[in-house]
């Protein structure tokens, strides 16, 4: 059986909460998923890509909705070479400048320097009310 991770990542890839705020968020998430194997926060020195792992199901352009799978890999390599400091790229499908963070990942994914995670949370999805309490939408 595979592990499940419920993950919250701020919309702003560079933003990080204070350590105190992260501790409070962990405590709050523990009340939402009391049966989780582990609940933790992680701080990264640089922006990283939080991918859906085995649940990868593709990616679409945020400007025109076209399948972006064909050009996404090269755009990721370029952004990665610059430590994800600039997530903007020109989408070949429509010529629009889009952020890799704003693309429509079929299974949620995000860029960030902070994540709040629950390992094997024991629930399918969180509610909108629970998400509002955490104050960032989950990617799972």
Protein Blocks (a to p, Z undefined) as FASTA:
>chain_A
ZZdddddddfblkbccdfklmmmmmmmmmmmmmmbfbdcddddfbdcdddehjmogbjcd
fklopafklmmmmmmmmmmmnoomamcdcdfknopacdfklpccfbacdddfbdcddehk
hpabdcfklmmmnopacdZZ
